[in-house]
Amino acid sequence: MAGGGFDMDALMDALAERVAAKVRAELASDGAATVRPRLLTVEQGATYLGRSKEAVEHIIASGKLPSVRSDRRVFLDIRDLERWIEENKRA
């Protein structure tokens, strides 16, 4: 690198490393994305439905949305969330 120029090899190495890092990250996220939990917390279910946690708790309490209870924890089956969405669609 003479006279204030740049080192093409160093630039290519840096670019190749950035591309490799992005590919590794993408491959790692693909593996995690293929396994999705079937049960969601009430908070996650609320996010999934675009509702508040309190609104989802009300829907559960009114018997319109089943819940899965384990000890003191409450979960929502994603299939029940999908069913609730379909049943509440309006034309």
C-alpha positions in Angstrom: 0.0 0.0 0.0 2.1 2.9 -1.2 1.3 6.5 -1.5 -2.0 6.5 0.6 -3.7 3.9 -1.6 -5.7 1.1 -0.3 -5.0 -2.6 0.1 -7.4 -4.5 -2.2 -6.7 -7.8 -0.6 -7.6 -6.5 2.9 -10.8 -5.0 1.5 -11.8 -8.2 -0.1 -11.0 -10.2 3.0 -13.1 -7.9 5.1 -16.0 -8.1 2.7 -15.8 -11.9 2.5 -15.8 -12.1 6.3 -18.9 -9.9 6.5 -20.7 -12.0 3.9 -19.7 -15.2 5.8 -21.0 -13.8 9.1 -24.3 -12.9 7.5 -24.7 -16.3 6.0 -23.8 -18.0 9.4 -26.4 -15.8 11.1 -29.1 -16.6 8.5 -28.4 -20.4 8.8 -28.5 -20.2 12.6 -31.8 -18.4 12.6 -33.4 -20.8 10.0 -32.7 -23.7 12.4 -34.4 -21.9 15.2 -37.3 -20.7 13.1 -38.3 -24.2 12.0 -39.2 -25.2 15.6 -42.0 -23.0 16.9 -43.6 -23.5 20.2 -47.2 -24.7 20.2 -48.0 -23.2 23.5 -47.7 -19.4 24.1 -47.9 -17.4 27.3 -50.8 -15.0 27.6 -48.5 -12.1 26.8 -47.2 -13.9 23.7 -50.8 -14.8 22.7 -51.8 -11.2 23.1 -49.0 -10.0 20.9 -50.0 -12.7 18.3 -53.6 -11.4 18.3 -52.6 -7.8 18.4 -54.6 -7.3 21.7 -53.6 -6.3 25.2 -52.8 -8.9 27.8 -55.9 -7.8 29.8 -58.1 -8.2 26.7 -56.9 -11.8 26.2 -57.4 -12.6 29.9 -61.0 -11.3 29.5 -61.5 -13.5 26.4 -60.2 -16.5 28.4 -62.3 -15.7 31.5 -65.5 -15.4 29.3 -64.8 -18.9 27.9 -64.3 -17.8 24.4 -60.7 -18.9 24.3 -59.5 -22.2 25.9 -56.3 -22.1 28.0 -53.8 -24.8 29.1 -52.8 -24.6 32.7 -49.7 -26.1 34.2 -49.3 -25.5 37.9 -50.0 -21.7 38.2 -48.9 -20.9 34.7 -51.4 -20.3 31.9 -50.7 -21.0 28.2 -52.6 -20.6 25.0 -52.5 -23.2 22.2 -51.6 -21.5 19.0 -54.3 -23.7 17.2 -56.9 -22.2 19.6 -55.7 -18.7 18.7 -56.0 -19.5 15.0 -59.5 -21.0 15.6 -60.5 -17.8 17.5 -59.3 -15.6 14.7 -61.3 -17.6 12.1 -64.4 -17.6 14.2 -64.3 -13.9 14.7 -63.7 -12.9 11.1 -66.4 -10.6 9.6 -67.1 -10.1 6.0 
